[in-house]
Amino acid sequence: MSLKDQITEDMKTAMRAKDSERLGTIRLLLAALKQKEVDERVVLDDAAVVAIVDKLIKQRKDSIEAFQKAERKDLADKEAAELVVLQAYLPARLSAEEVAAEVKAIVTELGATGPGDMGKVMGAVKAKLAGKADMGQVSAAVKAALAG
């Protein structure tokens, strides 16, 4: 079963259970998937679905931070609940050590030296670790690898 089919099944389950918060988040995700398919006239594969989920998670994290700064705990809690639902659709993430090891291997493979090669390294790392690691964490690991 594809990830998109799993999300649709989860929506039906949430409907039957009358779990309105989970249902709303899943509908939001399905709307984002449908929008991408319509805009680009493609059928999304699991990698594309994970990329969209990742994007929505980043938006939630940014929103939570903004709401906390504005002292709007009610809105931050709502975003946090959506974040939990969305994270269930991501594959297992790599640990910080695994990310650092992957980055080090790619830096060595590309022969990158210094911060000037950041773009080249990030391009290769994004291609290899997309959906498997938080890109903020990856970026920090690349900076550390190129600095050292």
N, C-alpha and C positions, 0 to 999 in steps of 0.2 A: 504494500500500500504506500503510495507516495505521501509526502509530507502534507501536500495540499488536501488530499483525500482525508488524511488523519484530522486535519483542522476542521474540515467540514463535518466529519463524524462527531468531533468534540462539540461542535456547535449544536448538533442535534441532541446530544446528551445533555448539554447545559439547558436547552429548551425544555426537555422532558423533566429535568430536575428543578426547573424554575429558578435557576441560578442566574439572576439578571446581571450581576456584575461581571461574571465570567463570560456570559453570553455577549454582553456589550463589547468587551475587549476582543473576543473572537470575531465578532461581526466587523469591528474596526480593522482587524488584520485581513479578513477576507476581502473587504472593500479595497484595501491597499493593494492586495494581490490582483484583484480584478482590474483596478485602475492601470496597473503596470501592463497587464495583458492587453487591455484595450489600446493604451497609448502606443505600445510597441508592436501590436499585432503578433504576439508570440504566445506560446503555451509555456508557462514557467516550469522549470525543473526544480528539484530539491535545492540545488545550490542557489538559485535565484530566490527561492522562498526564504532560505536562511538569510540571505543578504537583506531582504526586506524586513524580516524579523529583527535582525541586528540594527537596522536603521531605526525602527520603531522603539527598540530598547534604548538606543542612544537618546532619542527624543524624550523618552520618559525620564531618564536619568537627568538630563538637562532641566526638564520641567520641575522635577523634585527639588533640585538645587535652587532654582529660581523661587519656588514657592516657600522653601524653608527660609531663604533670605528675606522674603516678604512677610514671614511669620504667618503663613496660611497653611496650618497643619492639616486642615480638612482636605484641601486640594492636593497637598503632598501625599497624604495617605491614599487618596484615590489613585494617584499616579503610581504609587508603590504597589498597590494591589494589581494594577494592570501590568506592571513590570514582572511580577511573579508569574502571571498567566503567560506572558510572552516568552519568558525564559524557558518554559517547559518545551518549547518548540526548537530550541537550539541544541545542536549536538554537544557532547561533553567538551568542555573547554580544556585547553592545555594549561598546565601549571606555569608559574613564573620561570621555574628552572627549565622546563621543556621549551618554553618560548625563547629563553636566552640561548639554549643550545642550538635550536633551529636557526636563530638569527646569526649566531657565530659561524655556523656551517655555511650559510648563504654568503656572509661577508667574505669568508675564506675562498669560497667557490668563485665569487665575482672579483676577487683581488681588490676589494674596496679598501681605501685608506683615507681616513679623515672625514670631516663633516661635509665636504664637497660632494661625496658620493652618496649622501643620504637618499636622494631621489631615486637613484638607480637601485639601491638596496631595498628601499620601501616598495618599489614596484614588484621586485622579485618576491619579497616576503608576503605582500598582499596576495599575490597569485597563489602562493603555497599555503598560507595560513588562513585564508578567507573563511569565516564561519567557525574556525577552530579556536580562535583567540581574540581577545579584546584588542582592537587596533590601537587604543591609547597605551596599553601595556606593551604592545609590539613596538610602537614608536619609541617609547622610553628605552626598550632593550636595544634597538638599533642605534640610538644616540650613545648609549653606554658602550656598545661594541665598537663604534667608530671613534669614540673619544679615547679608548684604552689601547 
